[in-house]
Amino acid sequence: MKSIESDIAAIGRIGAVPSILRVVSESTGLRLVLIARVTESSWTACAALDRMDFGMRVGDELDVAHTLCREVRGSLEPIVIEHASREPAYCDHPVPRMYGFESYVAIPIFRSDGEYFGNLCALDAEPAELRTPRTMEMMRLFADMVSLQLSAEEEHQRARDALSEERRTAELREQFIAVLGHDLRSPLASVVTGAGFLLELDPGVTERIILERIHSSGERMARLIDDVLDFARGRMGGGIPVAPEEVEDVPALVREVVAEVTGGNPERAVLTECRDPGPACLDRARAAQLLSNLVANALEHGPPDEPVQVLVDGTDSLVRFAVTNGGDPIPPELMPRLFHPFVRGSASRPRSGLGLGLYIASEIARAHGGSLHVSSTPETGTTFTAVLPRSGPS
């Protein structure tokens, strides 16, 4: 059950309520008009227009047992009284005498799911003609309007609460992985450095195999941690930071990256074509990371018996890196999410990594003022193309 406070707040956010209360008062002559939240044990004013100095304000409560609203709640039907002291049903009723009213009307209000909420009610110390079709139709119309607006406001609030909770969860998750990644780097660096040092001491065959596995696994873990930290920076800090500088020989940078990636995949062929694009203002390390992620992605997803093709070229204002692999095209339903974090493609094939490579490559391109896009067809294969401004980010 919703709290009374949240119900009061929901009615308070409905902009039409003050106008509804005013129109009801002016049309009926009743000087106290209320929207009341009525439960089995409580009566609370959620909105009030008091022109008879009754002293009723938003949040005030009455003993529900001493109200006619309790009867409305029980029957789910309106109550209309034009002259309480002369009507047989109410001339001896304690409630009109307790509150000193002669005229009274209460129309039930329901939530969108049909649950009873409370009443739109009005009263006055003087008699009033209320049972006319025009008055009753107006009161029902306003009660329905409040019901619709209340439902819309509650739905909007649920959406706001869900979004706020999702944001809090996302922030906590990203803070956690950032702290975890940072705290893992130092001990992992010690493991990798120690394994490398022991490899230089000419160990035996078995020991070398074990040490090489430790060393390669440690380096892979370090790359995963770097990906996690880049992800956290991109999500929490407004993007991956870059420090552009003049890179005179872009093709040399490309060849270095390709040599490094193929060093870990000696059985795979990578064909490189560098049409000298001239110097460019790039963050050298980040540009290498972007290209490395694209080549590694192509090696992982392309057929092992087909080469990966890497092309670098450009214009006077742009530098372009294109990486192509063959194989099945990317499923159309995956394309819109391809540069989102943690997207790893088909679950039917084992994948390494966290699914952050393309996201990070896209963020690096964006940090340079450029973009990363993809095309994938059975005829041409899959091509990821990063286009970066030659003059660096503006």
C-alpha positions as CSV (number, residue, x, y, z in Angstrom):
1,M,0.0,0.0,0.0
2,K,1.2,3.5,-0.8
3,S,2.1,5.8,2.0
4,I,-0.3,8.7,2.7
5,E,2.6,11.1,2.2
6,S,3.3,9.8,-1.3
7,D,-0.5,10.2,-2.1
8,I,-0.5,13.8,-0.9
9,A,2.6,14.5,-3.0
10,A,1.1,12.8,-6.1
11,I,-2.1,15.0,-5.8
12,G,0.1,18.0,-5.2
13,R,2.0,17.5,-8.5
14,I,-1.3,17.5,-10.5
15,G,-1.4,21.0,-11.9
16,A,-5.1,21.0,-12.6
17,V,-6.2,20.3,-9.0
18,P,-6.4,24.0,-7.8
19,S,-8.5,24.9,-10.9
20,I,-10.8,21.9,-10.3
21,L,-11.4,22.9,-6.6
22,R,-12.1,26.5,-7.6
23,V,-14.6,25.6,-10.4
24,V,-16.4,23.2,-8.1
25,S,-16.7,25.9,-5.5
26,E,-17.9,28.6,-7.9
27,S,-20.3,26.3,-9.7
28,T,-22.0,24.8,-6.6
29,G,-21.6,27.6,-4.1
30,L,-19.9,25.2,-1.6
31,R,-17.1,27.0,0.1
32,L,-15.0,24.0,1.3
33,V,-13.8,21.7,-1.4
34,L,-11.4,18.8,-0.8
35,I,-9.7,15.9,-2.2
36,A,-9.5,13.3,0.6
37,R,-7.4,10.2,0.8
38,V,-9.6,7.7,2.6
39,T,-8.5,4.3,4.0
40,E,-10.2,1.9,6.4
41,S,-8.5,3.7,9.3
42,S,-7.6,7.2,8.1
43,W,-9.0,10.4,6.4
44,T,-6.4,12.8,5.1
45,A,-6.8,16.0,3.1
46,C,-4.6,15.9,-0.1
47,A,-5.9,19.2,-1.5
48,A,-8.1,21.9,0.0
49,L,-9.9,25.1,-0.9
50,D,-11.3,26.6,2.2
51,R,-13.5,29.7,1.7
52,M,-15.6,29.2,4.9
53,D,-12.7,29.4,7.4
54,F,-13.3,25.7,8.3
55,G,-9.5,25.5,9.1
56,M,-8.8,22.6,6.8
57,R,-5.3,22.4,5.2
58,V,-3.4,19.9,3.2
59,G,-2.2,17.1,5.4
60,D,-4.9,17.6,8.1
61,E,-6.6,14.4,9.3
62,L,-10.0,13.6,10.6
63,D,-11.3,10.5,12.5
64,V,-12.6,8.5,9.5
65,A,-15.3,6.9,11.7
66,H,-16.8,10.4,12.1
67,T,-17.0,11.2,8.3
68,L,-19.4,10.4,5.5
69,C,-16.4,9.5,3.4
70,R,-16.3,6.2,5.2
71,E,-19.8,5.5,3.9
72,V,-18.7,6.4,0.3
73,R,-15.7,4.0,0.7
74,G,-18.0,1.2,1.8
75,S,-20.6,1.7,-1.0
76,L,-18.4,3.2,-3.7
77,E,-21.4,5.4,-4.5
78,P,-21.7,9.2,-4.3
79,I,-23.4,10.9,-1.4
80,V,-25.4,14.1,-2.0
81,I,-27.0,16.2,0.7
82,E,-28.8,19.5,-0.2
83,H,-30.3,20.4,3.3
84,A,-29.1,18.0,6.0
85,S,-31.4,19.3,8.8
86,R,-34.5,18.7,6.6
87,E,-33.6,15.4,5.0
88,P,-34.8,12.3,6.9
89,A,-31.7,10.3,6.3
90,Y,-29.4,13.0,7.8
91,C,-31.5,15.2,10.1
92,D,-30.5,13.1,13.0
93,H,-27.1,12.0,11.7
94,P,-24.2,13.0,14.0
95,V,-21.7,13.9,11.2
96,P,-23.5,17.0,9.8
97,R,-24.1,18.3,13.3
98,M,-20.5,17.6,14.3
99,Y,-19.1,19.7,11.4
100,G,-21.9,22.1,11.0
101,F,-22.8,21.6,7.4
102,E,-26.1,21.6,5.6
103,S,-25.0,20.8,2.0
104,Y,-22.5,18.1,1.1
105,V,-21.4,16.1,-1.9
106,A,-18.8,13.3,-2.2
107,I,-17.7,11.5,-5.4
108,P,-15.4,8.5,-5.2
109,I,-12.0,8.6,-6.9
110,F,-10.3,5.4,-8.2
111,R,-6.8,4.5,-9.3
112,S,-6.2,3.2,-12.7
113,D,-6.3,-0.4,-11.4
114,G,-9.8,0.2,-10.0
115,E,-8.6,0.5,-6.4
116,Y,-10.5,3.1,-4.3
117,F,-8.4,6.2,-3.5
118,G,-10.7,8.6,-1.8
119,N,-13.2,11.3,-2.6
120,L,-13.7,14.6,-4.3
121,C,-16.0,16.3,-1.7
122,A,-17.4,19.7,-0.9
123,L,-19.6,21.1,1.8
124,D,-21.1,24.3,3.2
125,A,-23.0,25.6,6.2
126,E,-25.8,26.7,3.9
127,P,-28.2,24.6,1.9
128,A,-27.4,24.2,-1.8
129,E,-29.1,22.7,-4.9
130,L,-26.8,19.8,-5.8
131,R,-28.8,17.0,-7.3
132,T,-29.2,18.6,-10.7
133,P,-27.8,16.5,-13.7
134,R,-25.4,19.3,-14.6
135,T,-23.9,19.5,-11.1
136,M,-23.6,15.7,-10.8
137,E,-22.1,15.3,-14.3
138,M,-19.5,18.0,-13.5
139,M,-18.5,16.4,-10.2
140,R,-18.2,13.0,-11.8
141,L,-16.2,14.5,-14.6
142,F,-13.8,16.2,-12.2
143,A,-13.4,13.0,-10.1
144,D,-12.6,11.1,-13.3
145,M,-10.1,13.8,-14.3
146,V,-8.3,13.6,-11.0
147,S,-8.3,9.8,-11.3
148,L,-6.7,9.9,-14.7
149,Q,-4.1,12.6,-13.7
150,L,-3.3,10.6,-10.5
151,S,-2.7,7.5,-12.5
152,A,-0.5,9.4,-15.0
153,E,1.4,11.0,-12.2
154,E,1.9,7.7,-10.4
155,E,3.2,6.0,-13.6
156,H,5.5,8.9,-14.1
157,Q,6.8,8.7,-10.6
158,R,7.4,4.9,-11.0
159,A,9.4,5.6,-14.1
160,R,11.4,8.3,-12.3
161,D,12.0,6.0,-9.4
162,A,13.1,3.1,-11.7
163,L,15.4,5.4,-13.6
164,S,16.9,6.8,-10.4
165,E,17.5,3.3,-9.0
166,E,19.0,2.2,-12.3
167,R,21.4,5.2,-12.2
168,R,22.4,4.5,-8.7
169,T,23.0,0.8,-9.5
170,A,25.0,1.8,-12.6
171,E,27.1,4.3,-10.6
172,L,27.9,1.8,-7.8
173,R,28.8,-0.9,-10.4
174,E,31.1,1.4,-12.2
175,Q,32.7,2.7,-9.1
176,F,33.2,-0.9,-7.9
177,I,34.9,-2.0,-11.1
178,A,37.1,1.1,-11.2
179,V,38.3,0.6,-7.6
180,L,38.7,-3.2,-8.2
181,G,40.7,-2.6,-11.4
182,H,42.9,0.0,-9.7
183,D,43.7,-2.3,-6.7
184,L,44.4,-5.3,-8.9
185,R,47.0,-3.6,-11.0
186,S,49.9,-3.4,-8.5
187,P,49.8,-7.1,-7.4
188,L,49.3,-8.2,-11.0
189,A,52.3,-6.2,-12.2
190,S,54.4,-7.9,-9.5
191,V,53.3,-11.3,-10.8
192,V,54.1,-10.5,-14.4
193,T,57.4,-8.9,-13.6
194,G,58.4,-11.8,-11.3
195,A,57.5,-14.3,-14.0
196,G,59.5,-12.4,-16.6
197,F,62.5,-12.2,-14.2
198,L,62.4,-16.0,-13.6
199,L,62.2,-16.7,-17.4
200,E,65.6,-14.9,-17.8
201,L,67.2,-17.4,-15.3
202,D,67.2,-20.2,-17.8
203,P,64.6,-22.5,-16.1
204,G,64.0,-26.1,-17.0
205,V,61.5,-27.1,-19.7
206,T,58.6,-27.7,-17.4
207,E,59.3,-24.6,-15.3
208,R,59.6,-22.5,-18.5
209,I,56.2,-23.7,-19.7
210,I,54.6,-22.9,-16.4
211,L,56.3,-19.5,-16.2
212,E,55.3,-18.6,-19.7
213,R,51.7,-19.4,-19.0
214,I,51.8,-17.3,-15.8
215,H,53.4,-14.4,-17.8
216,S,51.0,-14.6,-20.7
217,S,48.0,-15.0,-18.4
218,G,49.1,-12.0,-16.3
219,E,49.5,-9.9,-19.4
220,R,46.0,-10.9,-20.5
221,M,44.6,-10.0,-17.1
222,A,46.4,-6.6,-17.3
223,R,44.7,-5.9,-20.6
224,L,41.3,-6.8,-19.2
225,I,41.9,-4.5,-16.2
226,D,42.9,-1.7,-18.5
227,D,39.7,-2.3,-20.5
228,V,37.7,-2.1,-17.3
229,L,39.4,1.1,-16.2
230,D,38.9,2.7,-19.6
231,F,35.2,1.7,-19.4
232,A,34.9,3.3,-15.9
233,R,36.6,6.5,-17.1
234,G,34.4,6.7,-20.1
235,R,31.2,6.2,-18.2
236,M,32.0,8.2,-15.1
237,G,34.4,10.9,-16.3
238,G,32.7,12.1,-19.5
239,G,34.8,10.1,-21.9
240,I,38.2,8.5,-22.3
241,P,41.0,11.2,-21.9
242,V,43.4,11.7,-24.8
243,A,46.6,13.8,-25.1
244,P,47.0,14.4,-28.8
245,E,50.5,15.1,-30.3
246,E,51.9,15.3,-33.8
247,V,52.4,11.8,-35.2
248,E,54.7,12.1,-38.2
249,D,54.6,8.5,-39.4
250,V,51.1,7.1,-39.1
251,P,51.8,4.0,-41.2
252,A,54.7,3.1,-38.9
253,L,52.3,3.3,-35.9
254,V,49.9,0.9,-37.8
255,R,52.7,-1.6,-38.6
256,E,53.8,-1.6,-34.9
257,V,50.3,-2.4,-33.8
258,V,49.8,-5.1,-36.4
259,A,53.2,-6.7,-35.5
260,E,52.2,-6.7,-31.8
261,V,48.8,-8.3,-32.3
262,T,50.0,-10.9,-34.8
263,G,52.9,-11.8,-32.4
264,G,50.2,-13.4,-30.2
265,N,48.5,-15.0,-33.2
266,P,51.4,-16.2,-35.4
267,E,49.2,-18.6,-37.3
268,R,47.0,-15.8,-38.6
269,A,47.6,-13.6,-41.6
270,V,47.1,-9.8,-41.4
271,L,47.5,-7.9,-44.7
272,T,48.4,-4.2,-44.2
273,E,48.0,-1.5,-46.8
274,C,49.3,2.0,-45.8
275,R,48.6,4.8,-48.3
276,D,50.7,7.4,-46.6
277,P,48.2,9.9,-45.1
278,G,50.9,12.3,-43.8
279,P,51.2,13.5,-40.2
280,A,48.2,13.7,-37.9
281,C,47.5,15.0,-34.4
282,L,46.7,11.9,-32.4
283,D,47.1,10.4,-28.9
284,R,49.6,7.9,-30.1
285,A,48.9,5.3,-27.4
286,R,45.2,5.6,-27.6
287,A,45.2,5.5,-31.5
288,A,47.3,2.3,-31.2
289,Q,44.8,0.9,-28.7
290,L,41.9,1.7,-31.0
291,L,43.5,-0.1,-33.9
292,S,44.7,-3.0,-31.7
293,N,41.1,-3.5,-30.5
294,L,39.8,-3.6,-34.1
295,V,42.5,-6.0,-35.3
296,A,42.0,-8.3,-32.3
297,N,38.3,-8.2,-32.9
298,A,38.7,-9.1,-36.6
299,L,41.1,-12.0,-35.7
300,E,38.6,-13.4,-33.2
301,H,35.5,-13.2,-35.3
302,G,36.9,-13.8,-38.8
303,P,37.5,-17.3,-40.3
304,P,41.0,-18.6,-39.3
305,D,41.8,-19.5,-42.9
306,E,41.1,-15.9,-44.2
307,P,43.4,-12.9,-43.8
308,V,42.4,-9.8,-41.9
309,Q,42.9,-6.6,-44.0
310,V,44.1,-3.4,-42.5
311,L,44.0,-0.1,-44.5
312,V,45.1,3.3,-43.4
313,D,44.6,6.3,-45.7
314,G,43.1,9.8,-45.5
315,T,42.4,13.1,-46.9
316,D,43.8,16.6,-46.2
317,S,41.5,16.8,-43.1
318,L,40.9,13.2,-42.1
319,V,42.8,10.0,-41.2
320,R,41.0,6.7,-41.8
321,F,41.7,3.3,-40.3
322,A,39.7,0.4,-41.8
323,V,39.9,-3.3,-40.6
324,T,38.1,-6.0,-42.5
325,N,37.5,-9.7,-41.9
326,G,35.5,-12.3,-43.7
327,G,33.0,-14.8,-42.4
328,D,29.3,-14.5,-41.6
329,P,28.0,-10.9,-41.4
330,I,27.0,-9.4,-38.1
331,P,23.3,-10.2,-37.3
332,P,21.1,-7.2,-38.0
333,E,19.6,-7.2,-34.5
334,L,23.1,-6.9,-33.0
335,M,24.2,-3.9,-35.1
336,P,22.5,-1.2,-33.0
337,R,24.2,-2.4,-29.8
338,L,27.6,-3.2,-31.3
339,F,29.4,-0.3,-29.7
340,H,27.7,-0.7,-26.3
341,P,29.7,-2.1,-23.4
342,F,29.6,-5.8,-22.6
343,V,28.3,-6.8,-26.0
344,R,30.0,-10.1,-27.0
345,G,28.1,-11.4,-30.0
346,S,26.7,-14.9,-30.3
347,A,26.7,-16.9,-27.1
348,S,27.1,-20.1,-29.2
349,R,30.8,-19.3,-29.7
350,P,33.3,-19.0,-26.8
351,R,34.7,-15.4,-26.6
352,S,37.6,-14.0,-24.7
353,G,37.5,-10.6,-23.0
354,L,34.6,-8.7,-21.5
355,G,33.0,-7.3,-24.6
356,L,34.5,-3.8,-24.1
357,G,36.9,-3.7,-27.0
358,L,34.6,-2.1,-29.6
359,Y,33.0,0.2,-26.9
360,I,36.5,1.5,-26.0
361,A,37.5,1.9,-29.6
362,S,34.4,3.9,-30.2
363,E,35.1,6.1,-27.2
364,I,38.7,6.7,-28.3
365,A,37.5,7.8,-31.7
366,R,34.9,10.1,-30.1
367,A,37.5,11.6,-27.8
368,H,39.6,12.5,-30.9
369,G,36.5,14.2,-32.4
370,G,36.0,11.3,-34.8
371,S,33.7,8.3,-35.2
372,L,33.7,4.6,-35.6
373,H,31.2,2.8,-37.8
374,V,30.7,-0.7,-39.2
375,S,29.5,-2.3,-42.4
376,S,28.8,-6.0,-42.7
377,T,27.6,-8.0,-45.8
378,P,28.1,-11.5,-47.1
379,E,29.9,-10.1,-50.2
380,T,32.3,-7.6,-48.6
381,G,32.8,-9.0,-45.1
382,T,32.8,-6.9,-42.0
383,T,34.6,-3.6,-41.9
384,F,35.1,-1.4,-38.9
385,T,36.2,2.1,-40.0
386,A,37.6,4.8,-37.6
387,V,37.7,8.3,-39.1
388,L,39.6,10.9,-37.1
389,P,40.2,14.6,-37.8
390,R,43.8,15.1,-38.9
391,S,44.1,18.3,-36.8
392,G,43.0,16.6,-33.6
393,P,39.9,17.1,-31.5
394,S,38.5,20.6,-31.6
